[in-house]
Amino acid sequence: SSHSGTGDPSHTVAVVSPRTSADVVHAAPCISCGRETMVCCCRRSICVVVTTLGLLLWLLNWEVSSLTAASAYAASVARSHGATLSGSRPAAAALPTQLELAAGNLGIEDPDAPVPAEPEPASTIWLAVEPKLGATPQAPAVLWEAGEPQVEEPPEAPPEGVWETGEPLIPTQAPTQDLAPAPVPLSAPAPAPSPSATEAYEPEIFSEEHECKKQAMNFGVISDVAECDAMSAADPSCGNFFMFSPLHVDWACRCCAPDGEDDGEWQEFWNVYSIRTPRAEASPAPDAVGDGLVAGEPSIDRGGNVPTPAVSSALRQAGRECREQAVELGAFPTIKECDWIAANSPECGSTFMFSSDKPEWKCRCCTPDGADGGPASEQWSVYNVQTQQPTKTFSVPTLAPPVDPFHGLPVAKGPRPAWLVKEDELVVDARPPGGGGMLIIMAVLMDSTSIWGRKSSRPPWLRAILATNREHARRHGHAMILRASPSQPQLTRWQWRNCGMKDVAKCVRENERENFNWEKHLMLAEYLKSPEAFTHVMMLDADAALVHTEHNTLQKIADILEENGKDIFLTDEDWLQYGKGRINGGLIFMKNTDFTKSVFQDTFDAHLAGSAKLKKWRIGIEDMECSSNEQICLNDLFTGYGKDIFEPHAMLASGLIFNRGAEGGGEKLLGDPGIEVMHWMGGSKLGAGTALCKHKFDYTGERSGGYGCSP
């Protein structure tokens, strides 16, 4: 799904696209597109939900004076797209949402811990329409000419060749030296003011044991609160408050956004402080990122302080692309924002390409020597970076680690083994002494929507699945570990850049699902290199359970690998109508070899690189991108770009046996001797607790009195 708007929940557009028609319960004509407040009648290809009348009017740039007039207009829009308009809200279908089905390993809250309902809008119009590709809201027109002031409206008669945001950035004549105004000198940044040396600094706590409600900047690790105060005072994007943890300076110094200091989350080790350092008089805030584009000013080379040649015009080549692109920087609506992000991206040279007519094609920068001589393209043009380039590259911010992330999880009692990685915890170790053996790893990462639990409890379905897997490991002599705290920083450089390097908490939430899935590949790489020298490692989603009561499933898979001369065991989604041959990332099993040690470090590093691509993979692949989700990366390795190198080491087995989806009636097959693993994906999660705890087989080994099945 995607979210656009001002952050107000009443201004929301959700777009949900299923992976296949089979994911929509075999082409059911109407499905649920979200929770109770988000239900729509929809076509199979896409659902569009407009949740408030006010947003619809804003999108259509149309004013109506009454609900009757608004409804009539919405109906005409619906008819023009071959859709229908419902005058009343459809009842929610008791089916998993497309959002959950697409996520693959995410679901919804259990009924014992309901999510508070969102406020119902006064009037809701439900539309089912086909998508209109390439439609991007345009920002108000402003002059994008370096050195020109920002204005609300374009001048009546702009000078020939001056470009306006939202218009094609191809001048009517070739750019000349006279096209740009005289350069406006940039003043050197003022040093951060600090409290008087003759006056001892006394911190002023505004809110004890709390965080900012909204953070503006992360300044990195600062040694003391006085220095954090001074850094916050010097940055104009900060409000009048900052947050700092004297006990955990490694959590970094962070300032609050204006009006973002109050009502933040409680956190035992954070305090919010008032800024006491005298602040310099602030200059007018820019109306968009990247203000201050100055023609003729030298920029700074990424390698140090060597100035690059000054340029007097932004446009370098009209109607052309870069000869060699360095990196895709993300979708930005204006050339000004593209310029700013290119200047702050170390992968880029001093040029970029942008399409004003098609900003959804994304901002892309050229390599240092790849600007000129590119292919002709009517929609693209190449520009010189006008924003002053920093001498230091930006750092990726982090959020404070969660408090007690293992609450409600079945952590083994006794000393914590030294071989565990990061903050991981042991659930059970039934291996014979001496190391080796097989390991089950699972990531149970607390998400922002509380799917995997709340601060006070864990849902019954999760407890039942974890207890079932623990019992399987105990019975067959394996070890099992959990990761409950994601590796930091959660964000990649390209994700932070795509967020405009603003609002770290929001950016983390927007990328959370994908990053949590990529954490599984990092865990595989880490434990394959463990000094315990595990012979095999299985990564299992935390909504998947080893349900064969007699088989040693891990040993059975290891034997299949040996028989086929392979290192990696993957499963497809052949329980779905169109899922055969499509890898599901919820179960990955591998033999510990040099190849497997390298490949999952490669996939994770490719994720970090994003569209810049990982140039040299350890396994021998060159220039392959894995910037989407990890399942797409696996499919590309097995059947696409990396096939020649990856496929000889991997095999794809039937999900009907080794990774059976519980949705669509699959749960009824629990106990079938032909099923080794049951996977409760998406909305089917809610049934896992009852299915495992009430079944005739004692899957958890504890019945109703233990961790997995207790009320």
N, C-alpha and C positions, 0 to 999 in steps of 0.2 A: 504494500500500500504506500501511498504517498500522502504527505500532509502539506498544505500550503495555507498561508494566512498570517495573522498577526500574533498567534499564540493563544488567542481567545478560543476556548473550546466551542463557542457558538459560530466560529468562522472556520469550518473544516470541510475539506473535500477528501473523501477516501476513494481510492481506485484499487480494486482487487482483481488480479488476473490469475485464473487457475493454471496449474502446470499442464494439465490435459483435461479433456472432457471427462475422463474417468474420475478425476479428482472431484468433479462436481456430481458425485454420486450417479455416474453414468447418465449424464445429460438430463438431470431432473430439470423441469421447466422453471421452477422458482426455488431459490435457495436462500439461506441466511448469509448475509455479507458482513456480519459483525455481531456485536452484542445486542441487547434489546433495543437500544436506541438507533441501531443501524441495520435495518432490514429493507430489502428492496426486491422488486420483481425485476428480473434481469435476463439478458441474453447469455448465451454460453460463453462468449468471448471475453466479456468485461462487465463489471458492475460499476455504476457511478451513483453515488449517493450524495445528494445535496441536503445537508442537515438543517439549514435554516433559510428562511425566506430572505433575510438580510444579505446573506452571502450570494444567493442566486441573483439578486438585484445588482450586487456589486460586480459579479462576473459578467453579466450581460450589459452593464453600464446603462441600465434602463430604470426609470423611475415610474412607479405606479402608486396611486393614492389609496388603494384599498386592497384587501385580501382577494376580493372578487376579481379585480382587474389583474392582480398578480397571478391568480390561478388560471385565468383565461390565457395570459401570455405564456405561462409555463406549458399549458396544454398545446399551444401552437408549436412551441419548441419541440415538445415530445413527438407531435405528429410529423414534423419535418424530419425527424430522425427515425421514423418508423417504429416509435415506441408508444406506450400508453401511459396515462397519468392517473394515478390512484388518488381518489379524493379522501381516502382514509388510510390509516397506516396498516399495512398487512401484518398478519400475525407472524411471529418469529417461528421459523421452522426448527424442529428439534434435530438439526443436522450439524456436523462440524462446519465451522466457518471456512471460507476459502482461504482466509488469512492463515488459519491453522493448518489447512491442508498444504498450502504452499510452503509454510515454514518447515514442515517435515518432522520436526522434533519439538515443536512448541505446542502448547494447548491452552486451556482456560482454567479458571479457578474451580476448585471442588465445591459442591453445594454446601459443605459445612463451613466454608469461609467465603461467603458471597462478596462480590465486588460491589461497593456502593454504586447505585444507579446514577448515571449522569442526568442532570436536569433535562426534562423534556422541553424542547422548544415550543413556543406558543403555537406555531403552525409549521407543518413540515410538508414539503412537496417531494414526492418520490418519482424519480425518473429512471427509465431504462433506455440508454442510448448507446450507440456505437461510438467509439473514441474518435475524436478529431485530432489527427496527428499534427504536430508542429505548431499547435496553438500555444503561444506563450504571452501572458499579460505583459504589456509594455509599460515601462516606467514613464513618468512625466518627462517630456522632452527637455533636455538641458544641453548647453553647449559642452562638447567634449573637445576643447582646444586648449592645450596646455597654456597656463598663464591667464586664461579668461576667467572671470568670476562666474560662480554658479548662479543661474537665474531660474525662476519658476517657469517662465514661458520663453520660447524661442523669440528672438528679435523679429520684427516685421520683415526686415530685409537683411538676412545674414550675408556676410561677405561671401563671395563665390569661393567654393571649396571648403567652407567651414562646415563641419559635420555635426549633426544632431543625434543624440541618443534615440534609438528607435527608427532612424532612417538609414538607408544603405550608405555605408561609409566609403563611397567611391566618389571622389570630387569630380566636378564638371571639367576640370582641366588638370594637367599634370601639376603636382605640388612644386612650389618654388620656395626659395629662401624667404620671400616676402609673405608667404602664406601664414607663418606663425607670428604672433606678437613678440615684442621684445622680451627677452627672458626676465623672469622675476627671480631674484636671488633667493636661495634657501638659507635661512638662518641656521646656524649650528645648533643642535639640540642642547638645551641648558642642562647642566649637571643636576643630579637629584639633590634638592635642598635637604639639609639635615638640621636637627635641633642644634641650638647654640652650644658651642663647646664649653661655655662657662656655666651652662645650665644642665643638670643631670636629667636624663630622659626618664619620664615616668609614664608608663603605658596607661591608657584609659580604656578599660573594658566596657564595651557597650552591651554585649550580650554574652554571658558566660556559658560555656558548654553548648554552644550552638555554632552552626555554619551560616554563611551568607545565604539568603534565599536565592539570590542570583549572583553568580560570579562574573567578573569582567575580564580579569587578566590573571595568569599564572606566571609569577616571576622566577620560578625555579626554587632551588634550595637556598634559603637565606639563613644566616647563622643566628640572628636574634631579632626580637620584635622591633627594636629601634630602626634597624636597617630596612625591615619590611615596611615600616611606617614611611620612611623616606622614599622608598621605591614607589609606594602607592601614591604618595603626594606628588611625585614627579610625572605620573602618567595621567594624561587628561581623560582617558577612557574610564578611569576609576571614579567612583563616588567619593564619599567622605568617610568610608569605613573599609577595613580589611580584616581578613581572618588569618590566624596564625596559631600553630600548635607548639608551645614551648617544649613539650615532651616528645614531639615527633617533627623536628625541623625538616626531616626528609620528605614530609608531606608537602613542602613548598609554601611559599608566601603567596597569598591570593587576595586580590582586592575585590570588593563588592561592586556591582554595577550601581549606578545612581538609582536610589530608591530600592536597592536590592539587599539592604542590610538586615531588615526585620523579618521575623516569622520564618527563619530558616530551620532546617531540621536539627533536632537535638543530636549532639555528638559529644561524648564525654571529654575528648581531648582537644577540641577546637574552642577558640574564643573569637568573638568578633570585637575588634578594637576601633575606636575613633581615631582618625588621622590627626596627629598633633603637630606634625611638621608643617611649617608655613608653606602654602602653595603659591606657585607663580600664577599670575593672572592668565586665565585660560584663553586661548584663541578660539574663535568661533568653530564649533564642531562641524565637520564635513557632513554633507547630506548623504554620502555614500562612502564605502570604503575606497581608498585609493585617491582621496583628494590631494591636491598639490602636485599635479602633473605639470612639470615645468619644461618647456622646450629650451634646448640649448644648454641645459645643465649637464655636467658630466655624471655618469653613473659609476657604480663601484663594481669591479670585477669580483666574481665569487671567490677567486683565489686569494684575495687580500685587499690592499688599498690602492691598487693600480687603477687609475681612472680610464674608462673606455672613452672612445671619441664622442664628443658632444654631437647631438643631432638637433636639427632645427624644426623637424616635422615628424609627426608620429607615423604617417603613412609611408611605407617603404615600397610596397608593390601592390597595386590594385589588381584584383582578379586573378590572384595566384595563391598557391599554398606554399608552406615551407618545403624546401627540397628534402629536408630530413627533420621529422618531428622528434622532440625530446620526450615530452610527456603530455598526457591529457590532463588538464588542470581542473576540469569540472564544468558544470553548467552555470554560467553567470549571465544575467540579463543585459549587461552593458559592457561596452568596450573598456570603459574606465575601470570597472572591477577586474576585468581580464588583465589589464595592464598592471594593476596593483598586485594581483596574485602571481603573475609571471615574474615581477621584480623580486618577490619574496620566496621564490622557489629555486633552490640551489641546482636543480637538474637543468634549468633553462639557461640559454644564452641571454642575449639582450634584445631578442625579437620574439614576436608571437603572431599567431594567425587567429582571426576571429571573423565570424559571419554575423553581421548585424541583422540580416533578414532571417537567419536561422540560428539564433543563440542556443537552441537546444542541441546543435551539433557540437557544442562545448568549446571552451577556450583551450587552445593548444599552443605550447611554446615550441620554438625551433631550437635545435642544438646550436652551440656557439658558432659553428661555421655552416649551418644548414638553412640559412634564411633565403638565399638567392637561388634562382634557377629552378624553382619548383614547378610542378604542373599547373597549367592554366585552369582556373575554376571561376566561373562567373560569380559565385556566392561568397568566395573567400577573398581576404586580403591579408597581407603581411604588414605588421607594424613594428616600429622601434619602441622599445620600452621607454616610457617617459618618467615613471615613478623612480625616485632615487633608490638604488639598490643597496641593501644593507651590507655591512662588512661581516656581520655574523648571521648565520642562518637561524631560523626560528626553531624553538624546541617544542616538542609535543607535550601538552599538559596532561596531568593525571588527576584523578579524583582520589580522595582519601579512601583507604581500604575499608571494607565493611566491618562493622563491629560484630564479633562472634559469628563468623560466616558458617560455622559448623553446628549452630544450634539445631536441635531436632534431627541430627543425622547420626547414624549408627557407628560412631567412632569406637574402635577397640580400646579396651582399658589396658593400662600398663605403659611402660616406657615407649616413647615414639621412636620407631626405627630410624637409624641415621641415613639410610638409603633413600628415604622419601625426598621428593623434590619440592622446593619452595615451601608453601604452607600446607601441602597435601597431608591427608591423614589416612591411617590404615583402618580398614574395616575388619579384615580377617586375613591371617596368614597360616594356611594349613599345609604349606610345603614341608617336605622333609628338611632337616637342618643342612646347611652347606650352600645355600644359594641356588641359582638356576630355577627351573620350574616355569610355570605359566602365570601371567599376571592379567587381571581384569582391571581396566581403568575406566572411570566414569567421571564426567564433569557435571556437578550440580551447582550451577552458578545462579545466584539470586538476581532475577531480572527486575526491571523497573515496573512491570505489570503484576508482579507477585505470583506468577504462574507456578513457580517452584517453591513457594512458601512465603510466609510473612515473618516478621520479627519474632512472633510468639509461637509459631507452629509450622508444621509441614503437612501438606495435604495427604489424606489417606492413600491415594493412588501411588504417590511417590514412596511412602514408607513400605507399602506392600511390595513394590518392585525391588527396592533396595534389599529388603529382607529375603526375598526369593533368590536374588543373585548371591547374596551372602551365604545362604544355605547351600546353593549349588557349589560355590567355591570351597566351602567347608567339607562337603561330602566327598569331593573329588580331588582334594589336595592342591588347591590353587591359592593365590593371594589376590586381594581386591583392595583398591585404594580409591579415594574420592578427592576431587579438587572442588573447593567451594569458593575460592577467591580468584578472579581472573588475573592474568599476568598484566603488569603495568609497564608502559602506558597501554590502555586498551585501544586507543586510537592509533591509526597509522598516520604518517605524515600527510599522505594524500587525502585521507578522510578529514583531517583537521583543516586542510587547505580547502576542501570542498565545502566545508561549513563556514568559509570566510574567516576562519580563525577567531570566531566569536562564540560565546556561550558554550563552554566546555561540557556542562552537564547535559544540555540539549543534544549536542553533537554525539556524546557517548550513547545517549538513549537511541538516537537515530541509527547508529551503527551496531547496536548491542547484539542483535540476533546473529548477524554475520560473524562478528568477532568472537562470540561465544562458540560458534561452530568451528571457527579456525583454531580456537584454543585446543581442540581435540587433536589436531595435527601436531601442534607444538608438544603436547603431552606424549604422543607417540614417539617423537624424536628424542625427547628427554629420557623416557624410560627404556628405550632400546639401547641407550648408551649407559644405563645404570651399572654401577659396579656389582650389582647382584647377578648380572649376566643371565637375565631371563632368556629362556629358550624361545618363548613365544609371548606375544602381547596381543590382547584383544581390547579394542576400544568399543564400548557399548554405550549408546545413548541412555540417559537416565530414565527414559520411558520405555525401555526394552528389557525383557526378562528371559532368562534361561529357564524354559518351562518343561523340558523333558525330565521326567522324574527318575529315569534309569540311566540314560546315556551320560557319559562324560563328554559333553558337547565340544569342549575345547580340544580334547584329544582326538575326537572324531574329525574335526576340521584340520588339525595338524596332520593326520593320516592322509586326508584327501590332498593336501598340498604336496606331501611326499610322493603320492601316487602320480601326480600330474607334473612333478618337477617344477613347482612354482613357489614363490616367496610370499605373495599377498593374496588374501582371500576376500573377495567383495561379493555383494549380493545385489540383485536387481529388484524391481518392483513388479514382478510378473503376476502378482495377485490382482493387479489393476488391469483394466481392459487394454490400455496402451502402455503398460509399464515394462514389458519385457525388454531387456537389454539396457534399461536406464538404471544407473547405479544409485542406490540409496546409501547415504553416508552414515547411517545409524549403526552399522556394524562393520568394523574393519579388523581383520585378524591377520597377523603376519609372523613369519619366522624371523628370528633375529639374524640378519645377514648384513654385509656391508652395503648392499643395495638398499635395504629397508631403512637402515640407519640414515642414509643420505636423502632418500626420496621425500620423506615427510618433513625434513628440515628444508628441503628445496621448496616444497609447496608452500610452507609457511613464509619463507623468505620472499617467494613470488607474490604472496598476498601483501607483504610489507611494501614491495616495490610498486604495486599497482600498475597503472598503464605504462610506467617507465620500463616494465618487464624485467625479469631476472635474466641478465645477459648470459651468465654461465652457470647452468645447473650442475651440481655435483655428479648427477647421473649421466651427463653428457648432452642434455637438451640445451639449445641456445635460443634466447629471445622469446621465451614463452610467457604469456600473461595469465595471471590468476587473480584478477581483481574483483571477481564476483564471488558467489558462494563456493564452498569447498566441494559440493557435489558436482557443480559444473566443471571445476578443475579436474576432479577425478575422471569424469566422463571424457574431457578433452585429452587427458593422458591415455585413457584406455582405447578410445576410438578415433581421436582426432590428431592434433598436432604432435603429441608426444608418443603416438602409438608404437612406432618402430623401436623405441627404447623401453617404454614401460610395459607394453602388452606381453612381451616374452616372460616377464617376471610375475604377472598377475593372472588371476582367473576370476570369472564371474559365475556365481552359483545362484540357484533358484531361491528367491525370497519366499516362495511358498513353503519352503522347508526351514530356511535359516534366518529369515527376517520377515515373518508374516505380519502384515498390517492387521490391526484389530478392528479397523473400521469396516463398514459394509458387511457386517455379519461374521467377520473373521474371528471375533472373540468367542463365538459359539463353538469354534473348533479347538478351544483350549482343552488339553488332555488327549488330543489326537496323537498317536504314537509317531506320526510322520512329521510333526512340527517340533523343531528344536528351540526356536526363539520366537516370542510373540512381542510385537512392537505396537504400543498404544500411542500412536501419533495423533496430534491435533486434538479434536474434541472427544475422541474415544478414550482419552486419559481417565475421564470420570468413572469409567466402568472397571478400571484395573483393580481397585481395592476390593470391590465386591467379588469380582471374578476369581481373584487369587485366594481370598480369605474364606470364601463360602464354597469353594470347590471341594469335591470328594477327596482330591489329593491334597496333602499338607505341603504346599509349595514353600512356605516360609519356615517350616520346621518348628513352629511355635504355636500354631493354631491361634485362638482368639486372645491368648494372654500375653503375647510377645510384642516386640516393637512394631512389626509389620501390620498386625491386625487388631491392636488394642484400639478402643474407641477414641 
